[in-house]
Structure formats: structure tokens, C-alpha cells
Amino acid sequence: MRAHRLTLPVLAVAFAVVAVPLPGDAAEPTPTAPPEVEWVEVFSPDGAISRTPVPRIVESAAEPADVAADVVPVQQTGPSDQRFDLVFVGDGYTAAELDAFHTHVVDKWTELAAVEPFESYRQYFNVWQVDVVSNESGVDHDPALGSDRDTALDMGFWCQGRDVQTERLLCVNQTKAAQFAALAPQADQVIALGNTAKYGGAGGGVATAAGANDQAGQIAVHELGHSIGGLADEYDYPYDRYSGGEPTEVNVTADPAGAKWSAYLGRTSPDGGVVGAFEGARYHLTGLYRPTENSIMRTLGREFNLVGRDAMVEAFEEKVPELATPPRPAP
């Protein structure tokens, strides 16, 4: 498909990197790290998800004249105000490697679109590829800590060298990534792919994943659970007991009976088992409950549970006028 060469209007400032606010924190102030630290969501090859604190940095923005790239419509099905727009930006891809970047984008989109409810609603996505060109191939600290690359978005393992505890934490300059993503018509979720086969990624407003790694596409599935469905994380690290009010997200509750999703109780869920109330959710070991034992919001490679899947479907119906239907009966 034909690419469109776009440049960003002249506007650039320096932004401080900030962690994405935790969903539902209004119910209980989550213990905070010192101002010089931010929490980042990190993913392991076995599918486990956790959060780790890393030193906060002030990110530099790209010069406006440098923010120019071809925007390739991988899939375009309708106007952006009636679709969910998924934007892929790349880092560590030279001009000669843009074909490889396209392959990685298509592979990640194919993997994501095979998971319900994306499979049923894939025609309501626009998918954009922004061809960010780097001077050198690869990402920082690959294959080892201390290996540097001259890339457009400053992506690197060990969270760009900031976190010496978590090798597979693949961080990016989110300010620059967002500048390039803004070249697309709209961006409901931005995913930065690094030119590496080594497993890694990170969550946030700009999620990251290893472009050439076959497992890393699951990170996008999890992140879209947040950005589209408004779902909370269902893993229980790093805090102990929750003692606040009722969280706002549909897939976590402080009620051990699970009355929030009473219409689903006892039903078989696509992520395995039946819907109930399982203790441990939204970063707390006790005091909060999730609908099922192990969904994609807890472990990569799983399905959305029934509660989460229906929340995603409702978000699609709210966004896309042609999906508007009379209220569905209770499940």
C-alpha cells in the first residue's frame, strides 16, 4: 500500500518521563516510590508480569525537523474517529531494514488479531506503521550491557541501562516515540518495536516489544486490555494487603463474593476454569479479587476472561457507530 510521507508541525519541548497512573488509584492511594523513581510494567519469557521501579529521567524531544517518516497503512477500514487506531513505530531499523520492520509489524498484528475479541472485531481497527529510520541497526545493551547503538528512539534493554536488575526490560524514549506516532492519523495505542530477536518489552503509554521475537506480541494484547477495555492488571505484585474502597475497574473488586460480576459467577471462562472470586489482583496479594485464576491481564499467553472480554466488546460498540445495538441481555 502507498506510504504517506509526513512531518510533524514545529512544536517540541522536553518532557519528564512519568509512569502511567494506576487504574483505580482513587480508591486507595497506592504506595508511591520516591520522586526520582517510576514504576514500569515488565514481562518475562514465561509470561509472568510484574512492575519494577527504575530511576526517572527527563527525556529529550526530537527536533521537529527530524520527526519525518513514511506512514504505511497496514490495515485501514474506516475513519479514525470510528475505529481503534493501533500505531507501530520502530527503533534500530536502518533504511535498508524497513522491509524487516514491516514483516515484524504484520507478524505482531496477526498475533494480536488471533486473540478474542480482536479476532471478531479486527475489521474495526486501523493499523499504521511509521517508518522511523535509525542510523544504526539494533538497540542498546544488546547483546550485553554496555553495547550502544545510534538509534532514533533510544531503545535499550536493562531499561536503557537505568535498571541493572531486569535485563529484559526494554525501554524507549516515550517522548520521541509519541512524536513519531503522532504522524499517523490517530493513535489509540502506540507500540514501539525494537530491532532485536531477544525477548523483551515494557508496558505504558508507549508499550515496547522485541520486533523479531515470536513471543513478544502478547505484550500488545495485554496493553490493549488497558487502553481499550479499561481493565486493571490482575497480578498481585508488589504490595501486600489492600484496605481501600471498591476499585472502579470491572475486573477487580474488594468483595470476596464477587458480586460485581455476579451474572458471570459459575460460568466457564475462555481463559480456563470458571468465574469466581480469586484473591490477589491489581498489585495486591490480599484484599482484592479477580474473576478467574489466570487471564491475559495476569499472565501473557492467556485469553481474556469473560468479564474482561465483555468489557472489550462494550468498548468496541461504544467507539464504532455501526456496532450500536439495543442493550444486550444479561449473560
Buried (B, 14 or more C-beta within 10 A) or exposed (E): EEBBEBEBEEEBEEBEBEBBEBBBBEBBEBEEEEEEBBBBBBBBEEBEBBBBBBBBBEBBBBEBEBBBBBBBBBBBBBEBEBBBBBBBBBBBBBEEBBEBBBEBBBBBBEBBBEBBBBEEBBEBBBBBBBBBBBEBBBBBBBEEEEEEBEBBBBBBBBBBBBBEEBBBBBBBBBBBBBBBBBBBBBBBBBBBBBBBEBBBBBBBBBBBBBBBBEBBBBBBBBBBBBBBBBBBBBBBBBBEEBEBEBBEBBBBBBEEEBEBBEEBBEBEBBBEBBBBBBBBBBBBBBBBBBBBBBBBBBBBEBBBBBBBBBBBBBBBBEBBEEBEEEEEEEE
